[in-house]
């Protein structure tokens, strides 16, 4: 009896010691997460219901009414969804095609993978400065020089001044930098598909395009949906790309950049309006994420029934 109590006591001490050591290791990360994530988020939400950052005058939803009546906010909201549209047209399809092309490479696969991934290793700020010098509005900028002296154009294109071109140019810069990593993820998933399925489809006379839409895409559905939602969330947060490439062009203004301008560029230092804009952006991202999980669960249940 005494021995059993002693064993239980030792087990209890061991569990406590193990838990204490675990909490000692975890607590610093929790504190950093609270300080750098939850505290700013909570502060931002509370600030959005006050007139300014002194927290003296509670205005409830006035800040939200102000931003939704502001033409700059409406324009930035529209631009943000245009960023998403062009990112799906350019940034979502291109990595998928590159990944599939890489899977068909027979020789020097490693070299091609390194080449594709190299832009991902370059600083994001360096990339946007590079594209600003390439797609400038002056005749001496790189792309305009090519258009004039190689293709015989009379003058260069106003890449970042044209409302129809500025967002596609920015999305192209973002795609050039990030497509390599996404393509390698697609390549990894593509190589996990059983070759026997493709062999059977070839014996049945199924063409390459039909194989792609009937076999490849359904087998990669989970990865495609995950990368899709991550890309949409990332595009919602586009900030320094339009700031550097397009400057003060309102046709390229995103919600994140507008929130920054409210807080630090406008003469009034409208921190509360910036907070309200950030909250609206966070709600949109949250709604998108919830919709993704809902759609994923629906498709999984549909697949289980089959």
Order of alpha helices (4+ residues) and beta strands (2+ residues): alpha-alpha-alpha-alpha-alpha-alpha-alpha-alpha-alpha-alpha-alpha-alpha-alpha-alpha-alpha
